[in-house]
Amino acid sequence: MVALSDRKIEIVRTLVESAPDKIVGGLQQALAQSSGDSLLAGVKALVEAEAVDRLLRNDVFQPITPLFVGDGTNDHSLVFPSRALSLIWRGLKTAAPAEMAAAAGAGAAIAKALAAEQRPPDPTRTFDTLVLTAAAALRESDVRDFRLAAELCERARPGSAEVLACCMDISPVVRRTLSRLPEWIATPGDDNAAAARLAYKDAVAISEDAGPRFFEMLAAQITPPWMVLRIISAIMDKPTERYLSESELGGFPERELKDIDEALQAIAKLDIDGGPKAGRAAAELVGVITQQTFEMECCIELNKESGWGKRLHGQKKSLAGVVEGKLKDAEKLAAVALPSQSQSGRFRKQTPKLDMAPDPKLVGRTTTLLAFMAEVRHHANHGGYSAAYTKIHEKLAATLDHYVDEVLDIVRHDMADKDLALAFLLVAAEFNGLIRDDKAADLVRRRATAACRGEPQPAPEA
């Protein structure tokens, strides 16, 4: 089979070089099975070479690689255009071939050692030298690719080309901290706090205004990034709100409070037609907010009467209110999705209404909110809505049990269409699974099937 022409290979090369890392990784996997003499052999070799090259690039620029996101216009954190990193890397191949060769050699030595299950050599000095070379070249912009990278940064955010170069300046300091970040986050004791302080001092020794950039670079390496507040707190020995707000690092708590506000709005705007996935996504935000407020209270000396403390206290009350509202909506919708009617007689009572099939829209909306309810239970104590959750949950569970028993009794007395009864019982089973568990749902399904077929009923579990 004829291979692609050199011209077409060059077109593919340009496209691959411009593609995000995920796309290149996907192409590499997709082409892994192609044979050596196939039409795609040239493309496969090109993609594999690009993947290896990017692995080296990301290792060299490890302290700043996570900062290259999208078009570089995110207002919530320090980011740069992702394309700028590709241009800088390509520019280094022209401006610093010797340093690039040394980095490639270090990368190959690491790969060889890992393949042989040996301890890999330390490439820190070689990689740091290359990053500092890139910082100088970015400022000078004599090489076309560096000039284009600087222009990209400036279009995204004026002045960010110099900010990027400043991040490169302190990259050696950040690189030394990366292996210790998990420990600093998990156990921010005296020893780790002292090590973090030393790293911070090293960064500001390079540039007096490097503090915020230092923490931005650390945050980009942490999931979730706002956990960097623990390191800030350790370095500043749990600062008071006033002290931190007046420092150059005051923007980090401000950003976290803004994130909480946005998450609260997203929860309030939960699309109840979005199904269980939407409900769980909103519940996940509840968990994030709960953790964020906990971190703020643990890391900063707050005053509930003013400033951040007052704002955070209001956000916690808002969270409890929003969640309680969704729980009440779930209770109301469940009653509508499983309709009842008044039965005349000596004592009036509500009985299941089984004259038409369940409304799919109502059922869908209820499952959205019940999925939300199922997930937020994990955060009820810290979220401030524990009493409301317990009350509504118990009432819903009892209502479902009563509804199922009533429908089963109607079926046994042959007082309704069995197909309609089964449909409502299956809906009740789905609801039961969300507020309890799959085992409870399965029991309702088995009881419903047995009743509608005239078989013996499985015994309800205690």
LOSESE-753689 format. One record per residue (C-alpha): residue in one letter; x, y, z. Coordinates in steps of 0.05 Angstrom, whole numbers, plus 5000, padded with zeros to 4 digits. Each point is the difference from the previous one (the first is absolute). Example, Ala and Ser with C-alpha at 12.3 -4.5 7.8 and 13.67 -1.06 7.14 Angstrom:
BEGIN
A524649105156S502750694987
REM end
This chain:
BEGIN
M500050005000V502850694981A502050445059L497950725008S504150504960D505050465034R495450594989K494149655034I504549765057E502250725011I492750225003V498649455051R506250225039T497550715004L493149775024V503049525052E504750535027S494150485009A495549485033P498949975076D503549465040K493649605008I499049974925V507249774988G499149475053G493549774968L503349964932Q505749605028Q495349495029A495849974937L506249884957A503249505047Q497149404961S502050234931S505249574965G506950264980D498649974925S493150305001L497850674971L500150295069A507149785018G502850694988V494550335040K501049505057A507450155003L498750744999V494849965056E504549565043A505850484991E495550585019A497549635062V507249875023D501950724986R494150265040L501549555058L507050305003R497150714992N495149905057D505449725045V504750584985F494550515013Q496749605055P499550595049I496050414950T496949504952P493250005037L499650764990F499149934925V492549934993G495550174940D500850704974G503050265065T494250465019N497449675063D498550535052H500149525059S507349804997L506750144968V500049674932F503350094932P498049784930S501449264990R502850154931A505450445031L503449395031S500549664933L503050624969I505050085057W502149274994R500950074925G503850655010L504949655047K501849514945T502450594959A502950455055A503149485046P501749364962A505549805049E495550075061M494449644963A504849424984A502049965073A492749985022A498549464949G505949605025A497650075071G493049784980A502749394963A504349815060I493950035045A495949574953K505649494995A500949975076L492549915011A499649454947A505749645037E496550125066Q505950415024R500250665037P499650554947P505250564998D497950695025P498850464940T498450625043R506050424982T499449854926F492650154998D500650635043T505450274954L495449914939V494150345034L504350605020T502650034929A492850034976A498550575049A505750424972A497949844928L492850185014R502150685026E504550134941S495149724948D505549984946V497849314978R493549984960D496749465042F501550365065R497350654970L493649644980A499449705069A500850685032E494750304954L495149445017C500950145074E499150744991R493649914960A497249565055R502050475056P504450624993G506649925037S499449245006A506149864957E504450315054V496049645053L501349344964A507550164998C499750155075C496749335012M505749674963D505050385044I497449665063S498749324966P506349695032V497250165069V493149724983R503049384970R503449845066T493350045036L495949554954S501949345032R498350285069L493350324983P495749395019E503549985068W499150755011I492649954985A498649365040T504250165062P501550755005G504049935065D505950395024D505349654958N496050064936A498250725016A507350165009A501749684933A494450394966R502550655031L507049874973A497349884930Y495950635004K506150405022D504049714943A494750234951V499550715026A507650045002I499849934924S494750544995E496750395056D493149944968A500649254985G495649795059P493349984965R503049664938F503449485045F493249815030E496550024932M505149504974L499049555060A492450054995A500349784928Q503449365023I494849845053T493149704993P495850365020P504350634991W496950395057M503449515049V506150444991L496850415055R502849485049I507050154978I498850755004S497249915070A506049585021I505050504974M496350585034D498449605063K492450044992P499550744987T494350455022E495250224947R502450725004Y507349814992L498949544941S495150474965E505150565002S505649564974E501649844927L496749325011G493250275017G497449824931F500049265014P494550005053E496250524959R500149534941E497649425043L494250425026K498250194929D500249264979I495249845057D495250544976E500049724930A499049295025L494150235042Q496850314938A501249364960I496649585054A494150475004K499249964924L500149234999D496449774937I494949515028D499049744929G507349804997G499149325033P504149665055K506650224969A498150745009G497649865071R506549665018A504250564968A496350525043A501049575062E507449964984L500250765002V496849975069G505849565022V505150474970I496950615035T499849625066Q507449834994Q501850704978T496650335059F503349505047E506950164970M498950755006E498049935073C506049555015C505250414963I498150715019E498150345065L493250264980N495150485032K492749834988E498050725010S503850294942G504049894936W501349304975G497349685063K493350354993R499749844926L501849275011H494849945055G494750274952Q502249514946K499249425049K492950235017S498550074925L502549304987A495649715054G494150394973V501049794928V500849275018E493950005045G496050314944K502149454952L498349465052K493050295009D499150034924A502049264997E494749835052K494650394963L501749724931A500149295026A492950095025V497950254931A503749464962L496649475042P493050325002S494749845052Q492650155005S495150095057Q495749395012S493050135026G497249615058R499350035075F507350215006R502950384941K506949794981Q504950074942T500949414954P504449914938K497050274936L501249484946D495650244943M505650204952A507349844988P505550365039D502050684971P507249914973K501550745010L497950005073V503749355013G506250284967R499850645041T499049615064T505949544986T504450614987L498450285069L500349335035A506849874969F502150685028M497149815067A503649335000E506850334991V499350605046R498849555060H507649915007H500750755014A493850125043N503550085067H505250494976G495350334951G495150235053Y493849644974S500449355039A493350085036A496250184937Y503249434962T498349495053K492850245006I498649994925H503749354988E496049645054K493450284975L501649814928A502049305020A493749895040T495750294944L503149534949D499149405045H492750185010Y498950134926V503049334980D495849625051E493750354977V501249854926L501649285016D493549945039I496150304941V503249494954R498449425046H492750215001D500150094924M497650725006A504650304946D503449854934K506049575018D504450304946L498750715026A501149765071L506649674981A502350644965F498950415062L503249485044L506250004956V500350765007A499449925076A505749494997E504450504963F498550545052N501449505056G506749844970L501950735001I497950165071R502349325028D504149524957D499749514942K498149435046A493750375023A498250164928D500949284979L495449765056V494450464976R501049754928R499649285022R493850125042A496750384942T501549464949A497549455046A493550375016C498450164928R501349274981G496049725059E506249695032P501749985075Q502950675026P507250045022A500250195074P501850735013E506650065036A500350295070
REM end
